[in-house]
Amino acid sequence: MGSLHAWADLPSQLQTAVPKLNILLQKDAQFQAFANTPEITSPITFGIKAAGSDSSVLFTVNPKEGVATTGSYQKAIFTLSALPEQWEEFFKPVPAMPYQSYWGMFGMNIKQKGIEILGDQLAFNKYSHFWRRALEILHDAHCGPMPEDKQPEVDEDHIVGRYVRITAPIWGTCKVFYEQSGEGKQDIVFCHTAGSDSRQYHGVMNHPEMRKRCNMVAFDLPGHGRSFPSTAYFPGAHTNTEDAYVGTITAVVKALKLNKPIVCGASMAGQVCLAVAIRADEVGAGGTIPLQGSDHLDMERQFHDRSPNVNQSLYNPEWIYGMMCPTAPLVNRQLIWHLYSAQAYGIFHGDLDFYFGGWDGRSRVGKIDTKKCPVFMLTGEYDWSNTPEMAQKTCDKIPGAKHKAMPELGHFPATENPAKFVPHLLEAIGHIQRTRE
């Protein structure tokens, strides 16, 4: 009979970290901001433990305070359980994907054995902001502060914005907000991720080399960010389809009189970039750069992002927060959290109608003419929803397409770390221009 894994008893492994955690919880501005509400009328206790063990680290949240102890997981409302070797990966100084977050361990389309939520499933989702931040602080208490990339403050902004009226399938006539920067000859259109808006691209659109080489346009889809909602349906009824999304991009390209623009976007926008390449003549596109994209994602839907029992403005940003590289500048990760907390009810879920199975290019991507519309795919290695391996399999189906994995970037590469992303982007733009010539 083999000896027990060292991480089979979490309190034992974390015995010096738990006292530190109690001190850090009282000082942590993010945890205090979450806990600062009189609506916590009774203590919220949750735990983490290794599978097969009763012993757990317990967190109790009271108004304006959090306390950590050890004890039986049965004292908790819900418990985050994982195999000992999975917790060992999570508590490394800089975890590898998908161990940078428990959401990543829990998985979407990539499921790991041994990950299990014990107890009240609704409470696990309602209080995701508490357990996520408590786990981050516990990680720092055990390993020391997570290394963080630095970026200089921007003193001058070069982005201007205005509105344009367009007509799109499903959504009808809409008042859409777009931003522009740059003086270069190459037109490029940036498309945002599901449930977000084009502020994701400000770091790229202010980059001096990008401004020199490109005329950059980024727009908010109808009902997103600063764009007005569709009048074709009532609040909460938003959905997204290939025709609606491609039709909107086409309308923006024509309204702004762009000349064979490159279309670039991440996540659902990475997928629509593949759709744009298939329909390049219709859109007027001269190349695409799909980020975090593939020809199809088949994963189980969940409805906590459109639930009357879960606060969407807390749940949605928490669900995607762990898709980023943990060493990306904190200000950028907080921006992603903010953008996902800021959208209207049902927008994120409706976009995922397209991302989770609504888009299926498996039988069509092989027909893309990459001489007319070159395709250069880029994938952040820290993304556990659309991995580099998935993107590469899609790329292999497209004659003449290229793909590159990007270290130290995740699901939102343009926002997480523009300084690390832009060199990859410029390489892709260069390839597209040379191929078209």
LINUR-V50703 format. One record per residue. N is the residue number from 0. RES is the residue in three letters. SS is DSSP state (H for helix, E for strand, C for the rest). NEAR is the number of other C-alpha atoms within 10 Angstrom. D_CENTER is the distance of its C-alpha to the mean C-alpha in Angstrom with 2 decimals. Layout:
BEGIN
n-><N,N>
res-><RES,RES>
ss-><SS,SS>
near-><NEAR,NEAR>
d_center-><D_CENTER,D_CENTER>
END
This chain:
BEGIN
n-><0,1,2,3,4,5,6,7,8,9,10,11,12,13,14,15,16,17,18,19,20,21,22,23,24,25,26,27,28,29,30,31,32,33,34,35,36,37,38,39,40,41,42,43,44,45,46,47,48,49,50,51,52,53,54,55,56,57,58,59,60,61,62,63,64,65,66,67,68,69,70,71,72,73,74,75,76,77,78,79,80,81,82,83,84,85,86,87,88,89,90,91,92,93,94,95,96,97,98,99,100,101,102,103,104,105,106,107,108,109,110,111,112,113,114,115,116,117,118,119,120,121,122,123,124,125,126,127,128,129,130,131,132,133,134,135,136,137,138,139,140,141,142,143,144,145,146,147,148,149,150,151,152,153,154,155,156,157,158,159,160,161,162,163,164,165,166,167,168,169,170,171,172,173,174,175,176,177,178,179,180,181,182,183,184,185,186,187,188,189,190,191,192,193,194,195,196,197,198,199,200,201,202,203,204,205,206,207,208,209,210,211,212,213,214,215,216,217,218,219,220,221,222,223,224,225,226,227,228,229,230,231,232,233,234,235,236,237,238,239,240,241,242,243,244,245,246,247,248,249,250,251,252,253,254,255,256,257,258,259,260,261,262,263,264,265,266,267,268,269,270,271,272,273,274,275,276,277,278,279,280,281,282,283,284,285,286,287,288,289,290,291,292,293,294,295,296,297,298,299,300,301,302,303,304,305,306,307,308,309,310,311,312,313,314,315,316,317,318,319,320,321,322,323,324,325,326,327,328,329,330,331,332,333,334,335,336,337,338,339,340,341,342,343,344,345,346,347,348,349,350,351,352,353,354,355,356,357,358,359,360,361,362,363,364,365,366,367,368,369,370,371,372,373,374,375,376,377,378,379,380,381,382,383,384,385,386,387,388,389,390,391,392,393,394,395,396,397,398,399,400,401,402,403,404,405,406,407,408,409,410,411,412,413,414,415,416,417,418,419,420,421,422,423,424,425,426,427,428,429,430,431,432,433,434,435,436>
res-><MET,GLY,SER,LEU,HIS,ALA,TRP,ALA,ASP,LEU,PRO,SER,GLN,LEU,GLN,THR,ALA,VAL,PRO,LYS,LEU,ASN,ILE,LEU,LEU,GLN,LYS,ASP,ALA,GLN,PHE,GLN,ALA,PHE,ALA,ASN,THR,PRO,GLU,ILE,THR,SER,PRO,ILE,THR,PHE,GLY,ILE,LYS,ALA,ALA,GLY,SER,ASP,SER,SER,VAL,LEU,PHE,THR,VAL,ASN,PRO,LYS,GLU,GLY,VAL,ALA,THR,THR,GLY,SER,TYR,GLN,LYS,ALA,ILE,PHE,THR,LEU,SER,ALA,LEU,PRO,GLU,GLN,TRP,GLU,GLU,PHE,PHE,LYS,PRO,VAL,PRO,ALA,MET,PRO,TYR,GLN,SER,TYR,TRP,GLY,MET,PHE,GLY,MET,ASN,ILE,LYS,GLN,LYS,GLY,ILE,GLU,ILE,LEU,GLY,ASP,GLN,LEU,ALA,PHE,ASN,LYS,TYR,SER,HIS,PHE,TRP,ARG,ARG,ALA,LEU,GLU,ILE,LEU,HIS,ASP,ALA,HIS,CYS,GLY,PRO,MET,PRO,GLU,ASP,LYS,GLN,PRO,GLU,VAL,ASP,GLU,ASP,HIS,ILE,VAL,GLY,ARG,TYR,VAL,ARG,ILE,THR,ALA,PRO,ILE,TRP,GLY,THR,CYS,LYS,VAL,PHE,TYR,GLU,GLN,SER,GLY,GLU,GLY,LYS,GLN,ASP,ILE,VAL,PHE,CYS,HIS,THR,ALA,GLY,SER,ASP,SER,ARG,GLN,TYR,HIS,GLY,VAL,MET,ASN,HIS,PRO,GLU,MET,ARG,LYS,ARG,CYS,ASN,MET,VAL,ALA,PHE,ASP,LEU,PRO,GLY,HIS,GLY,ARG,SER,PHE,PRO,SER,THR,ALA,TYR,PHE,PRO,GLY,ALA,HIS,THR,ASN,THR,GLU,ASP,ALA,TYR,VAL,GLY,THR,ILE,THR,ALA,VAL,VAL,LYS,ALA,LEU,LYS,LEU,ASN,LYS,PRO,ILE,VAL,CYS,GLY,ALA,SER,MET,ALA,GLY,GLN,VAL,CYS,LEU,ALA,VAL,ALA,ILE,ARG,ALA,ASP,GLU,VAL,GLY,ALA,GLY,GLY,THR,ILE,PRO,LEU,GLN,GLY,SER,ASP,HIS,LEU,ASP,MET,GLU,ARG,GLN,PHE,HIS,ASP,ARG,SER,PRO,ASN,VAL,ASN,GLN,SER,LEU,TYR,ASN,PRO,GLU,TRP,ILE,TYR,GLY,MET,MET,CYS,PRO,THR,ALA,PRO,LEU,VAL,ASN,ARG,GLN,LEU,ILE,TRP,HIS,LEU,TYR,SER,ALA,GLN,ALA,TYR,GLY,ILE,PHE,HIS,GLY,ASP,LEU,ASP,PHE,TYR,PHE,GLY,GLY,TRP,ASP,GLY,ARG,SER,ARG,VAL,GLY,LYS,ILE,ASP,THR,LYS,LYS,CYS,PRO,VAL,PHE,MET,LEU,THR,GLY,GLU,TYR,ASP,TRP,SER,ASN,THR,PRO,GLU,MET,ALA,GLN,LYS,THR,CYS,ASP,LYS,ILE,PRO,GLY,ALA,LYS,HIS,LYS,ALA,MET,PRO,GLU,LEU,GLY,HIS,PHE,PRO,ALA,THR,GLU,ASN,PRO,ALA,LYS,PHE,VAL,PRO,HIS,LEU,LEU,GLU,ALA,ILE,GLY,HIS,ILE,GLN,ARG,THR,ARG,GLU>
ss-><C,C,C,C,C,H,H,H,C,H,H,H,H,C,H,H,H,H,H,H,H,H,H,H,H,H,H,C,H,H,H,H,H,H,H,C,C,C,C,C,C,C,C,E,E,E,E,E,E,E,C,C,C,C,E,E,E,E,E,E,E,E,C,C,E,E,E,E,E,E,E,E,H,H,H,C,C,E,E,E,E,E,C,H,H,H,H,H,H,H,C,C,C,C,C,C,C,C,C,C,C,H,H,H,H,H,C,C,C,C,C,C,C,C,C,E,E,E,E,C,H,H,H,H,H,H,C,H,H,H,H,H,H,H,H,H,H,H,H,H,H,H,H,C,C,C,C,C,C,C,C,C,C,C,C,C,C,C,C,E,E,E,E,E,E,E,E,E,C,C,C,E,E,E,E,E,E,E,E,E,E,C,C,C,C,E,E,E,E,E,E,C,C,C,C,C,C,H,H,H,H,H,H,H,H,C,C,H,H,H,H,H,H,E,E,E,E,E,E,C,C,C,C,C,C,C,C,C,C,C,C,C,C,C,C,C,C,C,C,C,C,H,H,H,H,H,H,H,H,H,H,H,H,H,H,C,C,C,C,C,C,E,E,E,E,E,C,H,H,H,H,H,H,H,H,H,H,H,C,H,H,H,H,C,C,C,E,E,E,E,E,C,C,C,C,E,C,C,C,C,C,C,C,H,H,H,C,C,C,C,C,H,H,H,H,H,H,H,H,H,H,C,C,C,C,C,C,C,C,H,H,H,H,H,H,H,H,H,H,H,H,C,C,C,C,C,H,H,H,H,H,H,H,H,H,H,H,H,C,E,C,C,C,C,H,H,H,C,C,C,C,C,C,C,E,E,E,E,E,E,C,C,C,C,C,C,C,H,H,H,H,H,H,H,H,C,C,C,C,C,C,E,E,E,E,E,C,C,C,C,C,C,H,H,H,H,C,H,H,H,H,H,H,H,H,H,H,H,H,H,H,H,H,H,H,H,C>
near-><3,4,5,9,11,12,18,21,20,21,21,15,14,19,14,12,19,23,15,16,26,19,14,19,21,14,12,16,11,14,23,17,11,17,19,14,12,10,9,13,9,10,12,18,20,28,26,25,26,25,19,13,15,13,21,26,25,23,25,17,22,19,17,16,18,24,19,21,16,18,15,14,24,16,13,21,16,22,26,21,24,24,20,22,14,21,21,18,17,22,19,14,15,18,18,16,22,26,23,24,24,22,20,24,25,21,16,17,15,14,11,15,10,17,19,15,15,18,16,13,12,13,15,19,20,16,20,20,20,23,24,19,17,23,18,18,24,24,21,18,20,20,14,12,13,16,12,12,14,13,14,6,6,9,5,7,12,13,15,10,12,11,15,15,14,20,18,21,14,17,23,15,16,22,19,25,22,21,21,20,23,22,14,15,13,20,21,27,23,27,29,25,26,23,26,26,27,23,19,24,24,19,19,22,28,19,18,11,15,21,20,14,16,22,20,26,27,27,29,23,30,26,23,24,22,20,19,17,21,22,13,13,13,9,14,13,12,23,18,22,19,19,14,19,26,22,21,24,26,22,18,24,22,14,12,10,10,18,15,18,23,28,29,29,29,25,25,28,27,30,26,31,33,30,25,31,29,21,17,23,14,12,23,20,28,26,32,30,29,30,33,31,32,32,23,20,20,13,14,9,13,10,10,18,23,19,12,9,12,19,17,23,18,21,21,25,22,24,21,19,22,25,26,30,30,25,19,24,18,16,14,20,20,14,15,24,20,15,19,27,19,19,20,19,19,20,23,23,25,20,21,22,18,24,28,18,15,16,23,19,18,12,9,14,21,18,12,23,19,24,16,17,26,29,33,24,28,28,32,26,26,30,24,25,22,26,22,25,13,17,24,20,13,22,23,14,17,19,16,16,21,19,21,18,20,17,13,20,26,29,28,31,30,27,25,29,27,25,18,17,22,19,13,16,21,15,11,22,24,11,16,25,14,9,16,13,7>
d_center-><43.00,40.19,39.23,36.26,32.98,32.75,29.58,31.23,32.08,29.16,31.43,33.72,31.09,29.64,33.03,32.97,29.34,29.90,32.51,30.30,27.45,29.83,30.57,26.99,25.98,28.73,27.63,23.85,23.09,19.68,21.29,24.27,22.36,20.92,24.40,26.38,27.35,30.68,29.02,28.74,32.26,32.48,30.90,27.61,27.94,25.41,25.74,24.39,26.71,27.41,28.24,32.01,32.62,33.65,33.02,29.81,28.35,28.44,26.67,28.37,26.98,29.65,29.60,28.70,28.85,27.50,29.82,29.33,32.07,32.71,34.32,34.13,30.82,32.95,33.09,29.40,28.03,25.30,24.62,21.78,23.64,22.98,25.41,27.02,25.71,22.08,22.63,24.35,21.28,19.13,21.86,22.21,22.00,18.88,17.49,16.52,13.59,13.06,15.22,13.16,12.47,14.51,11.74,11.34,15.13,15.38,13.41,12.65,14.49,15.56,17.91,19.87,23.34,24.18,21.11,22.46,22.23,25.85,27.24,25.87,22.67,22.27,22.68,19.99,17.46,19.31,19.34,15.91,15.74,19.08,18.62,15.31,17.04,20.32,19.02,17.63,21.07,22.90,21.26,22.49,25.82,26.29,25.09,25.35,22.68,19.59,20.23,18.31,18.35,20.24,20.16,23.08,23.29,23.61,26.98,27.07,24.65,25.36,23.26,25.18,24.16,26.13,26.23,27.32,28.43,27.38,28.06,25.58,26.14,25.51,24.46,27.77,28.67,25.99,25.93,22.85,21.77,21.21,21.32,23.24,24.08,26.01,29.48,29.04,30.40,27.28,25.43,21.66,19.39,15.68,13.61,10.44,7.49,8.50,9.74,9.50,12.11,13.54,13.71,10.63,13.46,16.14,16.19,16.84,19.24,21.24,21.60,25.37,25.38,22.97,25.19,28.23,27.26,25.32,25.54,21.92,20.95,17.68,17.95,16.47,16.92,19.70,18.95,15.77,15.99,19.56,20.61,23.16,22.60,24.40,27.87,28.07,26.76,26.56,23.75,21.52,22.40,19.63,18.80,17.56,19.44,19.99,23.12,21.71,18.82,21.15,23.87,22.00,21.19,24.85,26.13,24.36,25.68,29.14,29.25,28.42,30.70,28.31,29.96,28.23,24.84,22.12,19.03,15.66,12.12,8.78,7.60,10.27,11.64,12.06,14.03,15.97,16.92,18.72,20.33,21.40,22.98,24.87,26.03,26.51,29.99,29.00,26.19,28.21,25.49,26.61,23.69,19.99,17.25,14.56,11.39,9.58,12.25,15.10,18.11,17.24,15.05,17.28,15.89,17.30,16.26,16.25,17.36,16.52,14.22,17.55,20.08,23.02,22.94,19.49,18.41,15.42,14.83,14.56,13.04,10.03,8.51,9.82,8.44,4.70,6.36,7.71,5.30,6.61,10.28,12.42,14.88,12.92,14.85,14.46,14.95,11.84,9.66,11.80,11.30,7.60,9.13,11.96,10.54,9.01,12.39,14.37,14.22,17.21,17.90,16.92,14.84,11.50,13.69,15.71,13.04,12.21,15.95,15.33,12.28,13.90,17.27,18.30,17.83,20.36,21.57,23.17,26.67,26.06,24.04,27.20,29.01,26.94,29.45,27.84,30.98,30.48,26.66,25.43,22.03,20.26,17.01,14.76,12.31,10.77,12.59,10.30,7.95,9.70,8.76,10.13,12.35,14.77,17.53,16.28,15.91,19.31,20.96,20.06,21.28,24.46,25.34,25.35,28.59,28.16,24.35,22.80,19.73,18.68,16.40,15.15,15.85,14.19,10.90,7.60,4.67,5.28,8.96,10.82,9.68,9.49,12.96,14.82,17.98,16.79,14.99,17.90,20.49,18.61,18.19,21.89,22.90,21.33,23.04,26.25,26.24,25.86,28.65,30.94,30.50,31.33,34.37>
END
